Amino acid sequence: MSAEYFIAVAVVLFCMGIVGVVSRRSIFVLYMSLELILNSINLILATFANVSNQSAHSVLALIIIGIIAAEATLFLAMIVHLYRQKRDIDSSSYNLLAQGGSNDK
């Protein structure tokens, strides 16, 4: 398969991730959309590593995989904490900073 197919798949994944970030209000859907964006970038880096025969792109792709794993752990822990706190994962219910209020209500 040529590199154009992989880049086309990565662009589709990236666009799906952007649409998910912009249009959804659930924190879990936002998280999954960010994962799609990061994985599409990783697919492009792996494609460039295969085409150019340079190991720098492969090393960068492995570093991004490690960052994605750490980000997944932190974000899922944050989702569990927020759900336990308010029993809701809708992002519109977490607007304390937007209102400029304090937590002393």
Backbone as JSON, one array per atom type, in Angstrom:
{
  "sequence": "MSAEYFIAVAVVLFCMGIVGVVSRRSIFVLYMSLELILNSINLILATFANVSNQSAHSVLALIIIGIIAAEATLFLAMIVHLYRQKRDIDSSSYNLLAQGGSNDK",
  "N": [[0.84, -1.18, 0.0], [0.39, 2.27, -0.64], [1.75, 5.37, 0.64], [-0.12, 7.37, 0.53], [-2.64, 6.31, 1.1], [-2.48, 5.72, 3.84], [-2.06, 8.28, 4.87], [-4.45, 9.47, 4.09], [-6.28, 8.01, 5.68], [-5.37, 8.85, 8.18], [-5.96, 11.58, 8.05], [-8.75, 11.49, 7.93], [-9.29, 10.33, 10.45], [-8.26, 12.37, 12.07], [-9.97, 14.51, 11.42], [-12.4, 13.44, 12.31], [-11.84, 13.39, 15.05], [-11.55, 16.14, 15.6], [-14.16, 17.05, 15.02], [-15.52, 15.65, 17.01], [-14.45, 16.84, 19.34], [-15.34, 19.47, 19.08], [-18.15, 19.31, 18.86], [-19.33, 17.72, 20.88], [-20.46, 17.26, 24.3], [-19.97, 15.58, 26.38], [-17.56, 14.52, 28.7], [-16.17, 12.15, 28.46], [-16.45, 11.54, 25.73], [-15.07, 13.7, 24.68], [-12.52, 13.02, 25.56], [-12.08, 10.62, 24.11], [-12.11, 11.68, 21.54], [-9.83, 13.3, 21.58], [-7.95, 11.28, 21.8], [-8.25, 10.08, 19.29], [-7.26, 12.14, 17.67], [-4.55, 12.28, 18.52], [-3.71, 9.68, 17.84], [-4.01, 9.75, 15.07], [-2.02, 11.56, 14.36], [0.14, 10.07, 15.17], [-0.04, 7.94, 13.35], [0.58, 9.26, 10.97], [3.24, 9.98, 11.51], [4.4, 7.42, 11.69], [3.99, 6.57, 9.09], [5.58, 8.4, 7.66], [8.04, 7.61, 8.68], [8.27, 5.1, 7.57], [8.32, 5.69, 4.83], [10.52, 7.44, 4.5], [12.65, 6.05, 5.57], [13.96, 6.72, 7.94], [14.98, 6.71, 11.31], [14.25, 8.59, 13.15], [11.6, 9.47, 13.0], [10.28, 7.16, 13.8], [11.15, 6.91, 16.44], [10.06, 9.22, 17.53], [7.36, 8.58, 17.21], [7.15, 6.43, 19.0], [7.64, 7.79, 21.4], [5.4, 9.42, 21.47], [3.43, 7.46, 21.77], [3.99, 6.65, 24.39], [3.37, 9.05, 25.72], [0.66, 9.21, 25.15], [-0.27, 6.99, 26.59], [0.29, 7.77, 29.24], [-1.27, 10.07, 29.38], [-3.8, 8.96, 29.02], [-4.12, 7.5, 31.37], [-4.12, 9.55, 33.34], [-6.3, 11.13, 32.47], [-8.5, 9.38, 32.52], [-8.55, 8.82, 35.26], [-9.2, 11.35, 36.16], [-11.77, 11.63, 35.05], [-13.16, 9.65, 36.49], [-12.93, 10.73, 39.07], [-14.34, 13.19, 38.75], [-16.87, 12.19, 38.12], [-17.54, 10.86, 40.48], [-17.73, 13.04, 42.12], [-19.84, 14.75, 41.15], [-21.69, 13.07, 39.96], [-22.09, 13.16, 37.24], [-21.02, 13.48, 33.88], [-21.12, 15.44, 32.04], [-19.83, 18.11, 30.26], [-20.8, 20.7, 30.46], [-21.7, 21.04, 33.02], [-19.53, 21.58, 34.53], [-18.54, 24.37, 35.0], [-17.31, 26.22, 36.65], [-15.0, 27.87, 36.6], [-15.58, 29.45, 34.4], [-17.68, 30.99, 35.27], [-16.5, 32.49, 37.19], [-16.73, 32.07, 39.85], [-16.46, 30.87, 43.25], [-15.59, 27.91, 45.14], [-16.97, 27.79, 47.46], [-19.74, 27.55, 48.01]],
  "CA": [[0.0, 0.0, 0.0], [1.19, 3.49, -0.71], [1.65, 6.26, 1.79], [-1.3, 8.23, 0.4], [-3.77, 5.68, 1.79], [-2.3, 5.91, 5.28], [-2.27, 9.7, 5.16], [-5.9, 9.72, 3.97], [-6.91, 7.47, 6.89], [-4.99, 9.72, 9.29], [-6.72, 12.83, 7.92], [-10.13, 11.18, 8.31], [-9.31, 10.18, 11.9], [-8.04, 13.69, 12.66], [-11.21, 15.29, 11.26], [-13.39, 12.88, 13.24], [-11.48, 13.85, 16.38], [-11.88, 17.57, 15.71], [-15.62, 17.16, 15.1], [-15.91, 15.18, 18.34], [-14.08, 17.84, 20.35], [-16.13, 20.69, 18.91], [-19.6, 19.14, 18.91], [-19.85, 16.93, 22.0], [-20.35, 17.84, 25.63], [-19.56, 14.56, 27.35], [-16.12, 14.53, 28.94], [-15.61, 10.91, 27.94], [-16.37, 11.68, 24.26], [-13.94, 14.61, 24.44], [-11.3, 12.23, 25.75], [-11.92, 9.71, 22.97], [-11.79, 12.49, 20.37], [-8.41, 13.66, 21.7], [-7.18, 10.07, 21.49], [-8.27, 9.94, 17.83], [-6.34, 13.13, 17.11], [-3.17, 11.87, 18.78], [-3.4, 8.48, 17.07], [-3.84, 10.12, 13.67], [-0.68, 12.14, 14.25], [1.07, 8.94, 15.29], [-0.09, 7.22, 12.08], [1.34, 10.03, 9.98], [4.67, 9.83, 11.81], [4.82, 6.07, 11.32], [4.03, 6.54, 7.62], [6.79, 9.11, 7.23], [9.2, 6.79, 9.03], [8.35, 4.01, 6.59], [8.65, 6.23, 3.51], [11.84, 8.08, 4.47], [13.64, 5.14, 6.13], [14.69, 7.37, 9.03], [14.52, 6.22, 12.6], [13.8, 9.7, 13.99], [10.13, 9.46, 13.03], [9.86, 6.01, 14.6], [11.41, 7.23, 17.84], [9.04, 10.19, 17.92], [6.09, 7.85, 17.32], [7.18, 5.69, 20.26], [7.5, 8.76, 22.49], [3.99, 9.82, 21.49], [2.67, 6.34, 22.36], [4.17, 6.76, 25.84], [2.61, 10.21, 26.19], [-0.77, 8.84, 25.08], [-0.56, 6.08, 27.7], [0.27, 8.57, 30.47], [-2.44, 10.95, 29.29], [-4.99, 8.13, 29.22], [-4.21, 7.19, 32.79], [-4.52, 10.74, 34.08], [-7.62, 11.6, 32.07], [-9.51, 8.46, 33.03], [-8.64, 9.06, 36.7], [-9.93, 12.6, 36.33], [-13.19, 11.36, 34.75], [-13.71, 8.91, 37.63], [-13.05, 11.69, 40.17], [-15.44, 14.12, 38.46], [-18.13, 11.46, 38.21], [-17.83, 10.64, 41.9], [-18.01, 14.31, 42.75], [-21.13, 15.31, 40.76], [-22.52, 12.03, 39.34], [-22.39, 13.62, 35.88], [-19.8, 13.72, 33.11], [-21.41, 16.45, 31.03], [-18.86, 19.2, 30.46], [-21.46, 21.97, 30.77], [-21.92, 21.15, 34.46], [-18.26, 21.96, 35.14], [-18.28, 25.71, 34.49], [-16.98, 27.07, 37.79], [-14.04, 28.89, 36.2], [-16.21, 30.35, 33.44], [-18.53, 31.91, 36.02], [-15.68, 33.3, 38.07], [-17.17, 31.84, 41.22], [-15.58, 30.07, 44.11], [-16.1, 26.6, 45.5], [-17.48, 27.92, 48.83], [-21.19, 27.73, 47.99]],
  "C": [[0.88, 1.24, 0.0], [0.89, 4.38, 0.5], [0.4, 7.13, 1.73], [-2.51, 7.64, 1.12], [-3.67, 5.88, 3.31], [-2.53, 7.36, 5.69], [-3.75, 10.05, 5.06], [-6.65, 9.19, 5.19], [-6.6, 8.37, 8.09], [-5.76, 11.04, 9.24], [-8.18, 12.61, 8.32], [-10.24, 11.03, 9.83], [-9.15, 11.53, 12.59], [-9.31, 14.54, 12.57], [-12.32, 14.77, 12.16], [-13.11, 13.33, 14.67], [-11.82, 15.31, 16.6], [-13.39, 17.77, 15.83], [-16.11, 16.7, 16.48], [-15.59, 16.18, 19.44], [-15.0, 19.05, 20.28], [-17.61, 20.45, 19.23], [-20.13, 18.42, 20.14], [-19.64, 17.61, 23.33], [-19.93, 16.83, 26.68], [-18.05, 14.55, 27.48], [-15.47, 13.28, 28.37], [-15.48, 10.96, 26.41], [-15.25, 12.64, 23.89], [-12.62, 13.87, 24.56], [-11.06, 11.31, 24.56], [-11.57, 10.48, 21.69], [-10.33, 12.94, 20.41], [-7.52, 12.47, 21.4], [-7.14, 9.83, 19.98], [-7.3, 10.91, 17.18], [-4.89, 12.71, 17.31], [-2.79, 10.62, 17.99], [-3.28, 8.78, 15.58], [-2.47, 10.74, 13.43], [0.37, 11.03, 14.31], [1.1, 8.12, 14.0], [0.68, 7.95, 10.99], [2.84, 9.92, 10.24], [5.19, 8.45, 11.43], [4.9, 5.93, 9.79], [5.27, 7.23, 7.09], [8.05, 8.33, 7.57], [9.37, 5.66, 8.03], [8.8, 4.52, 5.23], [10.08, 6.74, 3.46], [12.97, 7.2, 4.99], [14.54, 5.81, 7.17], [14.11, 6.91, 10.35], [14.01, 7.34, 13.5], [12.29, 9.74, 14.1], [9.61, 8.3, 13.87], [10.05, 6.28, 16.09], [10.37, 8.23, 18.35], [7.68, 9.53, 18.06], [6.05, 7.04, 18.61], [7.05, 6.61, 21.47], [6.05, 9.2, 22.6], [3.12, 8.71, 22.05], [2.8, 6.37, 23.88], [3.39, 7.93, 26.43], [1.12, 9.91, 26.18], [-1.14, 7.93, 26.24], [-0.63, 6.84, 29.03], [-0.95, 9.49, 30.51], [-3.72, 10.17, 29.53], [-5.18, 7.81, 30.69], [-4.71, 8.39, 33.59], [-5.95, 11.18, 33.74], [-8.71, 10.68, 32.57], [-9.65, 8.58, 34.55], [-9.41, 10.35, 36.99], [-11.43, 12.4, 36.06], [-13.84, 10.63, 35.92], [-13.91, 9.86, 38.82], [-14.21, 12.65, 39.96], [-16.79, 13.44, 38.55], [-18.51, 11.21, 39.67], [-18.24, 11.93, 42.6], [-19.42, 14.81, 42.43], [-22.1, 14.3, 40.16], [-22.96, 12.43, 37.93], [-21.07, 13.84, 35.16], [-20.06, 14.67, 31.94], [-20.53, 17.67, 31.29], [-19.53, 20.53, 30.78], [-21.74, 22.12, 32.27], [-20.65, 21.51, 35.22], [-17.83, 23.32, 34.6], [-17.93, 26.69, 35.6], [-16.0, 28.18, 37.41], [-14.65, 29.88, 35.23], [-17.09, 31.37, 34.14], [-17.74, 32.83, 36.92], [-16.04, 33.13, 39.54], [-16.15, 31.06, 42.01], [-16.28, 28.78, 44.46], [-16.76, 26.62, 46.87], [-18.99, 28.1, 48.9], [-21.9, 26.84, 48.95]]
}
